[in-house]
Amino acid sequence: MATVPNARLAFPTPPDSSMGNPKIFGALSSRVRIDLLRAVTTGPRGIADLVRELGVHRATVRYHLGYLLREGLVEEVRPRSSGRVGRPAILYQAMRHAGSATFQRRFELLGQIALETLVEAVGAERASDRLRKKGIGIGAAMLRTVSSQAEVTRWTPADFERLVLNGLFEDMGVVTEVRDRTSDSVVYRVFSCPFLELAEKMPEQVCDSLDQGFHEGIDQALGGPRTTRVACMGHGSPFCEYRLEWKSAKRARPRGRVTARDSSQGDDEA
């Protein structure tokens, strides 16, 4: 069983890893490639232009451009003929989304603005209700897709661990650890939250509404099990912990929102 001692260290973050893609990590492991990608993001450049702008040898530019081309981060642009003798020099430009990797994208700021606007428009209570319903829809839809693809007609704790925790969640970049699994329950921890910064600022909307709804949707699609959140990163715990129980299991805790006090108690219990 893997152990992740600190949720904050679950995903070491390279200087410019905003896209979360191994190709981006490789590209940005080189200072020259970072500079090249930035240069061709603003517009097409030729080899001579890049040599002059970056102050490096032509062979170095060609080598690193070849890497970026292979990884699909840069593309060749063949300019129209200028009427001069000979073929025009090939230009290079960043692929549309690759340029975003050269700076930290602040999606949590956009999310915060959107949530604050929703709360201001309809009030905190209605905003939370809408977010919970949206979470239910998303969670249910994702699990139904997994069920269809895996041809699962009756879910078990073992299926959930294999197809959801080690499948769906892992594909989403979510680090989990199963703490306990029986024939009618599974207890697991989540060490990486894609909305952590926003959850810490607005836990009522992100954790107690959207996340709770998401797991309610999962429960609906599973066809009977019920999830109880025991600990929550947005409320100060170093991880989120969930107890998923089938109907035959005894309910150890009532369903409800988790407070900071609940989170700390959950840590002690775990």
Legacy VTK file of the C-alpha trace (Angstrom):
# vtk DataFile Version 3.0
C-alpha trace
ASCII
DATASET POLYDATA
POINTS 270 float
0.000 0.000 0.000
1.523 3.302 -1.060
1.949 6.038 1.491
1.825 9.718 0.682
3.045 11.495 3.842
2.111 15.002 2.865
-0.713 16.038 0.558
1.142 19.201 -0.443
4.000 17.077 -1.789
1.836 14.618 -3.699
2.576 16.354 -6.997
6.001 18.073 -7.108
5.527 21.078 -9.337
8.211 22.020 -11.879
8.659 25.757 -12.472
6.205 25.933 -15.377
4.075 22.775 -15.137
0.696 24.390 -15.645
-0.483 21.913 -18.272
0.218 18.789 -16.227
1.476 16.944 -19.302
4.657 14.805 -19.440
5.528 16.384 -22.801
5.445 19.802 -21.206
7.602 18.632 -18.279
10.209 17.314 -20.691
10.162 20.434 -22.823
10.544 22.714 -19.832
13.422 20.756 -18.335
15.704 22.748 -20.627
16.232 26.489 -20.330
16.898 26.744 -24.080
13.621 24.999 -24.904
11.719 27.300 -22.561
13.218 30.317 -24.316
12.528 28.817 -27.744
8.909 28.074 -26.873
8.389 31.580 -25.559
9.950 33.091 -28.649
7.790 31.174 -31.133
4.658 31.747 -29.053
4.545 35.416 -30.027
4.826 34.660 -33.742
6.604 32.540 -36.374
10.394 32.642 -36.256
13.107 31.327 -38.532
16.316 29.650 -37.441
18.310 32.819 -38.029
15.824 34.856 -35.984
16.035 32.433 -33.064
19.828 32.311 -33.169
19.906 36.097 -33.003
17.225 36.421 -30.286
18.509 33.667 -28.009
22.217 34.177 -28.601
22.937 30.460 -28.976
24.560 28.390 -31.724
22.519 27.429 -34.790
23.075 23.715 -34.093
21.684 24.166 -30.572
18.565 25.861 -31.913
18.025 23.092 -34.470
18.477 20.350 -31.870
15.957 21.770 -29.405
13.486 22.744 -32.115
13.602 19.123 -33.275
12.639 18.026 -29.767
9.719 20.470 -29.594
8.548 19.398 -33.049
8.593 15.703 -32.105
6.546 16.371 -28.976
3.950 18.345 -30.897
4.643 21.625 -29.122
5.935 23.475 -32.173
4.902 23.285 -35.819
6.538 24.292 -39.086
5.083 27.175 -41.073
5.993 27.405 -44.717
5.665 31.022 -45.840
4.349 31.982 -49.226
6.897 32.488 -51.943
8.347 35.990 -51.934
9.311 35.836 -55.617
12.971 35.485 -54.779
15.124 32.675 -56.116
15.211 29.603 -53.900
12.881 28.151 -51.341
11.818 30.475 -48.510
13.159 29.626 -45.080
10.894 27.491 -42.893
9.410 29.299 -39.902
8.425 27.780 -36.576
5.555 28.652 -34.251
4.128 27.213 -31.048
1.063 25.031 -31.235
-1.965 26.841 -29.887
-1.992 25.340 -26.369
1.734 24.769 -25.989
2.477 28.439 -25.427
0.377 28.397 -22.271
2.953 26.135 -20.648
5.544 28.917 -20.520
3.733 30.700 -17.701
1.663 29.749 -14.689
-2.005 29.671 -15.609
-4.270 30.820 -12.783
-7.460 28.876 -13.275
-8.186 29.043 -9.544
-8.519 32.827 -9.885
-11.030 32.383 -12.703
-12.885 29.814 -10.602
-12.956 32.130 -7.601
-14.343 34.976 -9.698
-17.009 32.680 -11.155
-18.086 31.330 -7.755
-18.139 34.758 -6.138
-20.226 36.074 -9.029
-22.679 33.179 -8.609
-22.985 33.804 -4.866
-23.532 37.524 -5.421
-26.146 36.851 -8.102
-28.325 34.259 -6.347
-27.183 34.214 -2.722
-24.996 31.725 -0.866
-27.737 29.162 -0.175
-29.026 28.958 -3.752
-25.477 28.974 -5.123
-24.574 25.999 -2.922
-27.709 24.157 -4.034
-26.912 24.722 -7.700
-23.311 23.609 -7.259
-24.421 20.464 -5.436
-26.830 19.611 -8.256
-24.116 20.244 -10.828
-21.780 17.961 -8.878
-24.406 15.224 -8.801
-24.808 15.403 -12.566
-21.074 15.271 -13.210
-20.403 12.437 -10.778
-23.281 10.325 -12.073
-22.329 10.876 -15.719
-18.685 9.936 -15.147
-19.579 6.726 -13.301
-22.135 5.717 -15.903
-19.439 6.082 -18.547
-17.092 3.854 -16.533
-19.884 1.316 -15.992
-20.655 1.220 -19.696
-17.048 0.897 -20.810
-16.222 -1.787 -18.230
-19.618 -3.485 -18.668
-20.255 -3.476 -14.922
-23.849 -4.203 -13.980
-23.406 -4.626 -10.233
-20.699 -2.708 -8.447
-18.601 -4.147 -5.619
-15.942 -2.487 -3.422
-13.286 -4.324 -5.429
-14.717 -2.961 -8.695
-14.768 0.549 -7.244
-11.137 0.353 -6.183
-10.023 -1.065 -9.525
-12.093 0.994 -11.951
-12.635 4.261 -10.074
-9.788 4.817 -7.623
-7.120 3.134 -9.755
-8.781 4.008 -13.060
-10.979 7.088 -13.348
-9.424 9.046 -10.474
-5.880 8.102 -11.444
-6.526 9.277 -15.008
-7.707 12.583 -13.535
-4.390 12.932 -11.672
-5.953 12.228 -8.264
-3.702 10.343 -5.837
-5.642 7.921 -3.619
-4.862 5.334 -0.976
-7.232 2.593 0.177
-7.205 2.383 3.958
-9.642 -0.489 4.305
-11.796 -2.636 2.060
-14.341 -5.282 3.005
-17.050 -7.095 1.082
-19.443 -4.171 1.610
-17.311 -1.068 2.146
-14.165 0.764 1.124
-12.407 3.569 2.999
-10.009 5.658 0.974
-8.013 8.865 1.191
-7.425 11.453 -1.495
-4.117 13.319 -1.332
-4.402 15.665 -4.318
-7.253 18.038 -5.004
-7.396 19.792 -8.399
-9.279 22.673 -6.743
-7.303 22.878 -3.490
-6.474 26.588 -3.546
-10.069 27.460 -4.354
-11.404 24.911 -1.846
-9.373 26.508 0.941
-10.800 29.937 0.084
-14.401 28.842 -0.516
-14.914 25.451 1.185
-18.687 25.863 1.506
-19.087 26.091 -2.257
-16.296 23.752 -3.412
-16.216 21.081 -0.694
-19.624 21.152 0.959
-21.589 21.663 -2.252
-19.767 20.687 -5.449
-17.669 17.854 -3.977
-20.531 16.510 -1.870
-22.780 16.545 -4.920
-20.097 14.817 -7.003
-19.975 11.894 -4.574
-23.760 11.779 -4.344
-23.796 11.436 -8.119
-21.252 8.631 -7.895
-23.477 6.903 -5.314
-26.481 7.197 -7.616
-24.611 5.666 -10.533
-23.251 2.879 -8.337
-26.844 1.930 -7.581
-27.068 1.840 -3.796
-23.795 2.571 -1.972
-23.499 5.694 0.126
-20.446 7.891 0.626
-19.622 9.702 3.860
-16.818 12.249 3.888
-14.776 11.901 7.059
-11.988 14.430 6.475
-11.526 17.310 4.053
-8.483 19.169 2.744
-10.515 22.313 2.174
-11.364 22.346 5.876
-7.763 21.943 6.996
-7.058 18.207 6.909
-3.890 17.015 5.115
-6.108 14.738 2.989
-9.724 13.995 2.148
-11.107 10.717 3.451
-14.257 8.971 2.280
-16.137 5.920 3.545
-18.190 4.225 0.830
-20.674 1.683 2.222
-23.094 -0.656 0.511
-26.614 -1.096 1.910
-25.695 -4.080 4.015
-22.999 -2.120 5.856
-23.689 -0.323 9.107
-23.643 3.456 8.916
-20.974 4.601 11.341
-21.611 8.318 10.770
-24.580 10.331 9.505
-24.306 11.998 6.116
-23.681 15.716 6.294
-21.310 18.523 5.670
-17.845 18.371 7.119
-16.609 21.241 9.240
-13.054 22.012 10.269
-13.810 20.328 13.598
-15.137 17.243 11.819
-11.961 17.110 9.731
-9.680 17.079 12.732
-11.805 14.411 14.398
-11.635 12.378 11.195
-7.840 12.537 11.308
-7.831 11.154 14.836
-10.246 8.388 13.934
-8.262 7.387 10.861
LINES 1 271
270 0 1 2 3 4 5 6 7 8 9 10 11 12 13 14 15 16 17 18 19 20 21 22 23 24 25 26 27 28 29 30 31 32 33 34 35 36 37 38 39 40 41 42 43 44 45 46 47 48 49 50 51 52 53 54 55 56 57 58 59 60 61 62 63 64 65 66 67 68 69 70 71 72 73 74 75 76 77 78 79 80 81 82 83 84 85 86 87 88 89 90 91 92 93 94 95 96 97 98 99 100 101 102 103 104 105 106 107 108 109 110 111 112 113 114 115 116 117 118 119 120 121 122 123 124 125 126 127 128 129 130 131 132 133 134 135 136 137 138 139 140 141 142 143 144 145 146 147 148 149 150 151 152 153 154 155 156 157 158 159 160 161 162 163 164 165 166 167 168 169 170 171 172 173 174 175 176 177 178 179 180 181 182 183 184 185 186 187 188 189 190 191 192 193 194 195 196 197 198 199 200 201 202 203 204 205 206 207 208 209 210 211 212 213 214 215 216 217 218 219 220 221 222 223 224 225 226 227 228 229 230 231 232 233 234 235 236 237 238 239 240 241 242 243 244 245 246 247 248 249 250 251 252 253 254 255 256 257 258 259 260 261 262 263 264 265 266 267 268 269
